[in-house]
Amino acid sequence: MVKMEDVARRARVSTSTVSHVLNGTRKVSPQTVDAVQQAVRELGYIPNTLARSLARSRTNTIGVAISALSNHYFSETVHAIETECARHGIMMLFVDTRDDPAQELRVVKALHHRRVDGILLAPSSDPEHAALAYLQANAIPAVLVDRMAVEGFDQVGVENRNSTRELVTHLIGHGHRRIGMIAGHRGLSTTEERIEGYRLALAEAGLTCDEALLVNGESNSESARVAAAALLALPTPPTAIMAANNLMTIGAMHALRDAKIAVPEQMALVGFDDFDWADFFLPRLSVIAQPVQALGARAVQLLLQRIDNPDGTRQSERLDATLRIRNSCGCP
């Protein structure tokens, strides 16, 4: 088996220099780096990552606890996290929380027992914050992803309030005065922030917020279908609907199709979250697109910083979303 000493002899450098090149632990001249990398290729040397991680008391793995299997947006987020982990030579262990507080706590404990270096978590709406308390009690490096507003943690998410305000204001610009909103699961920071943006847009336009137009879609397509049907059954139904995530947008589309209501001719429809096929629906969906790749990458970067510096100042970052106008809102 090829050893580090063999690489050092071939590259005509010391073993410690080879170690610094492979681990990035000290600045080495470009010529030396090239010589070491060429020796590694020629000899077929495979670094002993386990021994290296044990020497640093690290496993080079992070845990990801996100409800991704039923949500396309979070699936893309996990993919972005995995891509950034690969860039840093980090292994990712993913477990789905199913947005269930009890499962979330089990997942966090299981990842901790597997000695991950840190955890990325999209917290559920647990009022007891049991998983967050466990992370803090055990001093586990952690970053909250997408869902924020909890003190004591690094966190990165999207700017929800002003993004929703911009989307609803766009509908108002089309002349809509009764705009329904299908909101997500209550207790999630993303849900509350998007509701705030909806109310703000109406207030700025001098419109009264009719509470009958604000319904709960529980962040899933079937509940959103039922909620949209309830909006359509009102004595004075809305002329436009905004759904607060991709699954609920699909549920609203089902309800409108079942009621044989044409979009946008009879009802405008917009959503929060872009997804691959949004541009291929008829009509093409106008949405708020979240910066998924940047979100996943930044979450990993913040976690690696926290692992390296456990006592550093906590950071809270918001990434800007993008209004993508197609034609389900009534635009040509």
N, C-alpha and C positions, 0 to 999 in steps of 0.2 A: 504494500500500500504506500502510495506517495505521501510523504510528510512535508511539513512546512520547511524543514531543514533542507530537503531536496530542492524545493523551489528557490530557497535562498542561495544555494550553491549554483544553480543554473543561472539565476539573475545576477550572481556575483554581488550580493548585498547581505546584510546581516538578517538573522531570523526575526529580530525585533522590527526591522524595516518592513519585511514581508507582512508581519502582523499589523503594522500601522496602515499599510496600503489596503489590506483586506478589510480591516475594521473601521477605517476612516478616523482613527484616533489621533493622528498627527499629520500636519502638512508635510507632504513629500514632493520632491521635484517631479515635473511631468515626465522627464526622461526615466527616472527610477520607477515611476508608476507603470510606464509602458513596458519596461524590462520585466517587472514582476508579473504583470498580466500576461505577457508573452510566455514566460516560464510556466505559469499556471495552465495556459492552453496547451503548451507542448507536452507537459507531463500529465495532463488530465487530473490535476489536483482538485480534490473536493474538500472545501473547508468543513471542519467539524463544528457545525453550528450549535449542537447541543453543548459541547464542551465550552464554547465561547460564551453561550448564554449563561451557563452555570457559573462561569468565572465572574460574570458581571451581575449575578443574582437575577438574571432576567431570562424569560423564555422566548422573547421575540414574537409573542403572540398577543393579540388584543381580542377582547370579546365584543360582539355586536348584538345587542338585545333590542330588536325592532320588530314591530308587527308588519312583516313584509309580504307574506305569502298571499294575503287577500287584497293587497293594495299595490297597484302598479307603481304609484309614486314612490313608495318606500322600497319597492323592489329595485327601482332605478337608483335610489339613494344607496342601497347596499352594494350595488354593482360599482358605483362611484367610489365607495369606501374601499372595496376590494382592490380596485385599480390603484388607488393611492397607497394602500398597504404594500402592494407588489413593488411599487416604485421605491419604497423604503426597505424592502427585504423583510417585511413583517407578515406573519401568518395571521389570518382572520378566522375566528371561530364564531359562526352565526347561529343564534337560536331565536326562534319566533316567540314573541311574548303574547301574541293573540290579543293584545290590548286588554289583558285580564290581570288585575293587580296581583292575584295569588300566583299566577303563572310567571308574572314579571319578577316577583321576589324569588321564586324557585330558580329562574334562569340566572339572575344575578349571583345567587349563592353558588350555583353549579359552575359558573364561569370563574368565580373566585377560587373555588376548590381546585380548579384545574390550573391555577397559578398563572392566569393571564396577567400581563403587565398593566393593563388598564381596560376600561369598558366604555363603549359608546352606547348610549341609551336614549331612545325616544320614549319618555315616560308616559305612563297611562294616566287616567284621570283619578287615580287612587287618592281619596281625601286624606288618608293616613300617611301617604308618601313613604310606605314601608321600604320599598327598594332603595329610595334615595337615602333614607335613614341608615340602612345597612351599608351603603357605600361610604357614607360619612363616618359611621362608627368604626369601620375597618380600614379607614384611610386609603381606600382604593382610588387610584387616579381614574377620573371619569369625566366625560364630556356629554352634555345633553344635546341631542340633535333634533332640530325642527321645533320641538315643543319646549318653550323656555319659561322665563319668569320665576325661577326658583333660585333663591340666593345660595351662595356657598359652592357653586359649581361653575366650571367653564361651560359655555353654551354657545351654540351657533344655530341660527334659524333664519327664516325669510321675513322680510318686512310685510306683515299681513294687513295691518290697519289701513295704511295709505294705499296699498295695492287694491284692496276691496273698495275703498272710497273711489279710486280712479275708475274701476270697472262699473260701479253703480252710477257714477256721474256720467259715464259714457251713455248708459241707457237713458238717463234723464235728458241728455242732449238730443236723443231721438224723440223726445216728447212724451216719454212714459212718466206717469205720475203715480201709478199703483204698481209697485215692483215687489214681487215676492222674493223671499230669501229662504232657501233650504239650508239650514245651518247643520253643523256637525255635532258630534257627541259633546254634550255640555260638560264643563269641567276641564276640557283640554284648552291650553293657552291659545292654540291656533283658532279654535272655535270662537272663543271670547273676543279675540282681536279682530276677527273678520266680521263679527256682529257689530263691534264698535265702528268699524269702517263703513258698514252699511248704514248705521244710524247717522254717522257723521255726514255722509253724502246727502242723505235726505234733509238733514237739518240745514246744511249749507245752501240747499236749493229752496228752502222755505217750505218743505213738505212735512206733513205730520207722519210719524211712524205708526202705521196701523198694526198693532200687535198680532192681528189675525193673519197678516201677511208674512210673519216671521215664524216658520215652522221647523220642526226638528227632524232631520233625516238620518240621525244616528251614524253618520259617516259611512253608510253602506247603501248599495243600489236599491234593495227591496224596500227598506224604510223610506228612502227618498222617493220611490215610486208612489208609495202610499201618501206621503206628505204632499207631493205635487198634485195628486188626485184631490186631496183635501182643498188645496188652493183653488183648483179649477171648479170645485163645488161651492165655493163661496157665493153669496148673493151678488156681490160685485167682485168678480175674480180679478187677479192682476192682468196686466197686459205684457208683463215681462217677468222672467224668473231668473234669479242668480243662484246657482248651486255651488256650495262651498268646498267641494272636492271632486275629483274625477269620477269616483264611483257614484256619487249623488247626481252628477250631471247625466250619467247614463240612466239612472233611475228616473230622472225627470223626463228624459227623452222617451222612455217607455210609456210613461203616463200620458204624454202628449200624443204619442202614436195611437195608444188605446182610445183616446178621446177624439181621434181624427182631427187634431188641431195642427195646422200647418205652421212651421217655423221658417222664416220669421214673419210670414204674412199675417198670421193670426196671433202669434205669441213669440216674443223675442226670448232667446235663451242664451245665457252666458255661464261660464264656470270658472272655478279656481282650480288650477292644475292643467297643464298641457299634457297630451299623451300622443303616442305615435300616430294613431289613426284619426285624431281630431281634425286634421286637414283633409280627410277623405270622406267624412260624413257629408250627407246632403241634408241641410246646409252645412257648410264648413263652420266649425265651432269657434267663436270668439272667447278667449280665455285669458287668465293670468298664468303665465308660464314661470315656474320656479327654477332657479339656477341649480339644478340637481347635482351636476358634476362638481361645481364649485362648493356646494354644501358638503358633499361627501369628502372631498379633498381637504377642506378646511377643518372638518371635524377630526380627521386623522392627525393633521398637523398640530392642532391644539392639544390632542391627547398625548402625542409624543413629547410636546413641550412640557406638559404636566408630569409625565413620567420622569423626565430629566430634571425637573425642578418642582418637587412636590409642594414647596412652601411659597411658590411665586404668587403674584396677584392674579386673582381669577379674572377671566376675560369673557365678555358677553358681546357677541357680534351679530349684526343683522345684515343679510345680503339682499340686494334689490331684486325684485321680480320684474317681469316684462309684460306689458299689455299687448296681446297679439290679436289684432282685429281681423276677423274673417267676415262671414256674412250672416251668422245666426242671430246677430244683434240687430240686423236690419241694414247694415252697410252694404253697398253694392259689391 
